[in-house]
Amino acid sequence: MTINLLGTLTQALDGHFADMAATAVADTQGSTRRAIDAVVPVLLGGLVQLGTGPAGAAAVIDLLQRTDPGPGTSELPQGIDTGTLMTTGRTLLSSLFGERLGTITEALAARHSLATSTVGGVLALAAPLLSGKLKALIAERQLDAAGLGQLLAEQKPSLAGALPAGLPGLLGLDGLTASAGTTAADASERIHAIAPDLPPDSPPPTLLRRWLPWIIVLLVLLMALTQLRQCGTGTTAIGIVPPPAAPAPAQPPAAPADTMPQVAARPAPVRLYFDVASVSVPDDSELQLQAVIDYATTHPDARIAISGFHDKTGNSDRNAALARDRAKSVKAVLVLAGIPEERIDLEKPLESTGYTSDREARRVEVTVR
């Protein structure tokens, strides 16, 4: 029987863990709970990618042994050192995701309207606990590398519906939603594509239907022969009528001017406005960025520049960091929409000058180059 690791690991983070995580990341219970629900599929996806990749499940077993993930149940002891737990978690995350970890964290934060620090903290806390749960499951079922590899591969269907669009690519699971086989409906469609005139339930052709085309041809020949005899009465020879000249090939009509293909215009820069002290992208960000996403998708050479702005008041370093984090959140939205990360440039935070409102100073500009 297939084990649903996604459900098992989600249950492992109920109860005391959510309370502990909310305190450790200094965020509300609701935000922390949303972060937990968001990171579990990503952590499992990282394990699946590692265990079904070239190195195989042996790499997962080696990782669990090297990092000593610790507790494997949701019953965490009171007073556990969250600092030690997060240190172990960061080691695990680095091994699973490498340099992609920052982009994945920002993408999750943008997708679920969470602070990047909350997602990063919950990832670091959850990683060792989930790894410990997997380690306990391996021992309980006495799984070797082959058995663990099969178990991880069986998780792909449940992951396909749990990961947000764009994240499978970041995790190296681009083929996650690909069909594993051909269904009866697919086979039926392929048969109909080859023989569209023969419905699947059609009875075999009768004898009359089989010979009807030949009978028609014979009747046409008899009628033609009768006409030739009538035309040749009283003459000594029948003239051979030369075949008519082949008509000149028809020229295709010129396409009307208004139907000629139009070159897509480069979209105008997009401005996104953030709330005070917030790095969460506005709810309609993807809609506002749709023209940029469409253009970048159809123009592989286009690059996207993202600039975060801030005002002059307050601590300049803190303002610059806030502007930079807002720009990273917008970048995460574009990456989730399928734009390759290497085609997105983050410009340095810019100081707003001559702006008419504080809202203008809290903006991020997205420009297609």
Buried (B, 14 or more C-beta within 10 A) or exposed (E): EEEEBBEBBBEBBEEBBBEBBBEBBEBEEEBBBBBBBBBBBBBBBBBBBBBBBEEBBBBBBBBBEEBEBBBBEBEBEEEBEBEEBBEBBBBBBEBBBEEBBEBBBBBBBBBBBBBBBBBBBBBBBBBBBBBBBBBBBBEEEEBEBEEBBBBBEBBBBBBBEBBBEBBBBBBBBEEBBEEEEEEEEEEEEEEEEEEEEEEEEEEEEEEEEEEEEEEEEEEEEEEEEEEEEEEEEEEEEEEEEEEEEEEEEEEEEEEEEEEEEEEEEBBEEBEBBBEEEBBBBBEEBBEBBBBBBEBBEEEEEBBBBBBBBBBEEEEEEEBBBBBBBBBBBBBBBBBBBEBEBEBBEBBEBBBBEEBEEEEBBBBBBBBBE
